[in-house]
């Protein structure tokens, strides 16, 4: 009973946050979902520029399907509310007006809110109700999913459940879930070498991997995409060395928008490649679930810190992974708490929501460099341990 009350409170809190902020990204997500529903999926990415109220879609087909599902949810709820208002005398009429004002914004955030609870369930299943509860309570996570409305939680939920299925030897389901994560957004793509190495070292038949290719094909096929789609999605949205991420490059150059040079990209790739090699070596020696979780968490942390063109949100994968690690190793609490603070500070940067003048004033170049330094120190601490 206590868990039900807790989960209801967490859900109500997230729904409350959902209609109190509208980041610019939500305009695109709403547009893409509406146009996908109104015009269909065939040739969706090839529609002329004039069709798009804000910007052309640059997210994978899975994201578009997610936004389309949100649109259908909104329309279905709208019909239900109007029917209830007309047929049921006791139905509060103000709900109709409220839904017209806030329904679209709440609906577009429903997948991310749902994903928070899916990750909670994964951590709970892995063995710790306490860590799972703390995950739902963590401000940095509901700020991202419910207040901002980003899909990082959705991508992570599929990937995390994929890992749990892998550990439970449900290989086909694991591959399907990982493929679904990738077709929504490729944020978890760095995990592939570690995932495949774990697969190989545990002498698993590679046949189930075909299920991932089939899944991706089924999701992409309705769009009938041209080859230009791949270029548009993989090209990236920025040519800057860092995009608001408090990482190594911010420590060097500060928060100013510094154009990326080819040597910067080369250095970042080299650092991450060497680190990946080290983690693969460790996993080769000890191909166990805890090692895969640890190596994956550290790899995502390294990608955020050292790769160029990083957005502030790209630290997100560290949190579900370190939460799973916390189930059996309490030594990760220090890093978890510190990163929760620095990540929340980073997410607030440049969006400034809610607007708090004295807090905005703190964000001097020196302050952002200090936070970058703390992130690097935690990275060194976690690697040492």
PETA-V116656 format. One record per pair of residues at least 6 apart in sequence whose C-alpha atoms are under 7 Angstrom apart, sorted by the first residue. I is the first residue (numbers start at 1). J is the second residue. D is the distance in whole Angstrom. If there is no record, write none. Layout:
BEGIN
[[I & J & D] [I & J & D]]
END
This chain:
BEGIN
[[14 & 113 & 7] [14 & 142 & 7] [14 & 146 & 5] [15 & 106 & 7] [17 & 146 & 6] [17 & 147 & 5] [18 & 105 & 7] [18 & 106 & 5] [18 & 109 & 7] [18 & 146 & 5] [18 & 147 & 5] [19 & 102 & 6] [19 & 105 & 6] [19 & 106 & 6] [21 & 147 & 6] [21 & 148 & 7] [22 & 148 & 7] [23 & 148 & 6] [28 & 54 & 6] [28 & 55 & 7] [29 & 67 & 6] [30 & 67 & 7] [30 & 108 & 7] [32 & 57 & 7] [32 & 64 & 6] [32 & 67 & 7] [33 & 64 & 6] [33 & 67 & 4] [33 & 68 & 4] [33 & 71 & 6] [34 & 68 & 7] [34 & 71 & 6] [36 & 44 & 7] [36 & 68 & 6] [37 & 68 & 6] [41 & 222 & 6] [41 & 223 & 5] [42 & 222 & 6] [42 & 223 & 4] [42 & 224 & 6] [43 & 223 & 6] [43 & 224 & 6] [43 & 225 & 6] [44 & 223 & 6] [45 & 57 & 7] [45 & 225 & 7] [45 & 229 & 7] [49 & 56 & 6] [58 & 232 & 6] [58 & 233 & 5] [59 & 185 & 7] [59 & 233 & 6] [60 & 183 & 6] [60 & 184 & 6] [60 & 185 & 6] [60 & 233 & 7] [61 & 183 & 6] [61 & 184 & 7] [61 & 219 & 7] [61 & 220 & 6] [62 & 183 & 5] [62 & 184 & 4] [62 & 219 & 7] [63 & 184 & 4] [63 & 185 & 7] [67 & 108 & 6] [70 & 107 & 5] [70 & 108 & 5] [73 & 107 & 7] [74 & 103 & 6] [74 & 104 & 6] [74 & 107 & 6] [81 & 96 & 6] [82 & 96 & 7] [84 & 91 & 6] [85 & 91 & 6] [85 & 93 & 6] [109 & 146 & 6] [109 & 149 & 5] [111 & 154 & 7] [112 & 145 & 5] [112 & 146 & 7] [112 & 149 & 7] [112 & 150 & 7] [112 & 151 & 6] [112 & 153 & 6] [112 & 154 & 5] [113 & 145 & 6] [113 & 146 & 6] [115 & 153 & 5] [115 & 154 & 5] [115 & 157 & 6] [116 & 136 & 7] [116 & 153 & 6] [118 & 157 & 6] [119 & 157 & 5] [120 & 132 & 5] [120 & 133 & 7] [120 & 135 & 7] [120 & 136 & 7] [122 & 161 & 6] [123 & 132 & 5] [123 & 324 & 6] [124 & 132 & 5] [126 & 324 & 7] [127 & 327 & 6] [128 & 327 & 5] [131 & 323 & 7] [131 & 327 & 7] [140 & 340 & 6] [140 & 343 & 7] [140 & 344 & 5] [144 & 150 & 6] [145 & 151 & 7] [145 & 153 & 6] [152 & 316 & 7] [155 & 181 & 5] [155 & 184 & 6] [155 & 185 & 6] [156 & 317 & 6] [158 & 177 & 5] [158 & 178 & 6] [158 & 180 & 7] [158 & 181 & 5] [159 & 177 & 6] [159 & 178 & 5] [159 & 181 & 6] [162 & 174 & 4] [162 & 175 & 7] [162 & 177 & 5] [162 & 178 & 6] [163 & 174 & 7] [165 & 171 & 7] [165 & 173 & 7] [165 & 174 & 5] [166 & 174 & 5] [167 & 289 & 6] [171 & 208 & 6] [172 & 208 & 5] [172 & 211 & 6] [175 & 209 & 6] [175 & 211 & 6] [175 & 212 & 5] [176 & 211 & 6] [176 & 212 & 5] [176 & 215 & 6] [179 & 212 & 5] [179 & 215 & 6] [179 & 216 & 6] [180 & 216 & 7] [182 & 188 & 7] [182 & 189 & 7] [183 & 216 & 6] [191 & 296 & 6] [194 & 280 & 6] [194 & 292 & 7] [198 & 287 & 6] [201 & 284 & 7] [201 & 287 & 6] [238 & 309 & 7] [239 & 259 & 6] [239 & 260 & 6] [239 & 309 & 7] [240 & 257 & 6] [240 & 258 & 5] [240 & 259 & 4] [240 & 260 & 5] [240 & 309 & 6] [241 & 249 & 7] [241 & 258 & 6] [241 & 259 & 6] [241 & 260 & 4] [241 & 308 & 5] [241 & 309 & 5] [242 & 249 & 6] [242 & 250 & 7] [242 & 308 & 6] [242 & 309 & 5] [242 & 310 & 5] [242 & 311 & 7] [243 & 309 & 6] [243 & 310 & 6] [243 & 311 & 5] [243 & 312 & 7] [244 & 255 & 7] [244 & 311 & 6] [244 & 312 & 5] [245 & 310 & 6] [245 & 311 & 5] [245 & 312 & 4] [245 & 346 & 7] [246 & 312 & 7] [246 & 346 & 6] [246 & 368 & 6] [246 & 371 & 7] [246 & 372 & 5] [247 & 304 & 7] [247 & 305 & 4] [247 & 306 & 7] [247 & 372 & 5] [247 & 375 & 7] [248 & 305 & 5] [248 & 306 & 6] [248 & 372 & 6] [250 & 369 & 6] [250 & 372 & 7] [251 & 369 & 5] [251 & 372 & 6] [251 & 373 & 7] [254 & 365 & 6] [254 & 369 & 6] [255 & 365 & 6] [265 & 308 & 6] [268 & 306 & 5] [268 & 307 & 5] [268 & 308 & 6] [269 & 307 & 7] [272 & 302 & 6] [272 & 303 & 6] [272 & 306 & 7] [276 & 299 & 6] [279 & 295 & 6] [283 & 291 & 6] [283 & 292 & 6] [290 & 325 & 7] [293 & 321 & 6] [293 & 325 & 7] [297 & 318 & 5] [297 & 321 & 6] [297 & 322 & 6] [300 & 317 & 7] [300 & 318 & 6] [301 & 315 & 6] [301 & 318 & 6] [304 & 310 & 6] [304 & 314 & 6] [304 & 315 & 6] [312 & 346 & 6] [312 & 347 & 6] [313 & 347 & 7] [326 & 332 & 6] [326 & 333 & 7] [335 & 378 & 6] [342 & 371 & 6] [352 & 360 & 7]]
END
